[in-house]
Amino acid sequence: MKPKPARAAATRVALVTGAARGIGAATVRGLVAGGVRVVALDWCVGEDSPVGYRQATKADLDTLVASLPAGWVEPVVGDVRDPAALTAAVGAANQTWGRLDVAVAGAAVIAGGRPLWEDTSLDLQWQIDVAGVWNTATAAVPVMLAGPDPGGCRFVALASAAGSRGLFHLAAYNAAKHAVVGLVRGLAADLAGTGVTACAVSPGSTDTAMLAATADLYAVGPEDLAAHQLLRRLLTPDEVAATVVHACSRAGAVLNGSVVAADGGFGG
């Protein structure tokens, strides 16, 4: 499909999944502040979530877009479990701005709260937290490789502190986030010499709806989870997003194949 004329000269363009709130929304804001146009994808299911807590809504996504300069963010409602949705989102970037330089795979859910042998949440978390990252890479990376500046292209996945340790009553989430780390490392190996890079950012306890859901699983408050971090406070989405945005930059090439801990000293 022939790209539409660009709305404005775009030097870099990103796709961000899980974009309507939390770290995803903060990443969109940070990228735009750095001069990057963004396709912002979220499933926007709200109360119809298959997990046990409310997800972002279309109103959340629209509010994000309205808070940023007109024409800089293209909203897309789509589910990362559906490869066609990711292909369409990448197509939106190509149609609107003629390129794709960055993909941030941020869409994820959490479930659990019981021992592994009683937990039935693995399939859903695997579909969203792992296959969703895979589907994002499958749609985005070929377009990056064929684009005008592969050396400036970055794939960044949101992993978790749970990707490097085992957390109590979260075995399925642990498994999913460990898999994200392995996926990114394998992708980086596959991309060797192309200029396109891949890395993961692993947040600690961050003040988001997902953390509130995690606290509910443990019957504690979100602030109680900050005790596991050397900072002894919750991280903000903007703090974590600053690390993600750096990983998306041209200077972020040095992070290729790595897992960047943005966790406030989690486990300390």
Secondary structure, 3 states (H helix, E strand, C coil): CCCCCCCCCCCCEEEEECCCCHHHHHHHHHHHHCCCEEEEEECCCHHHCCCCCCCCCHHHHHHHHHCCCCCCEEEEECCCCCHHHHHHHHHHHHHHHCCCCEEEECCCCCCCCCCHHHCCCHHHHHHHHHHHHHHHHHHHHHHHHHCCCHHHCEEEEECCHHHCCCCCCCHHHHHHHHHHHHHHHHHHHHCCCCCCEEEEEEECCECCHHHHHHHHHHCCCHHHHHHHECCCCCECHHHHHHHHHHHHCHHHHHHCCCEEEECCCECC
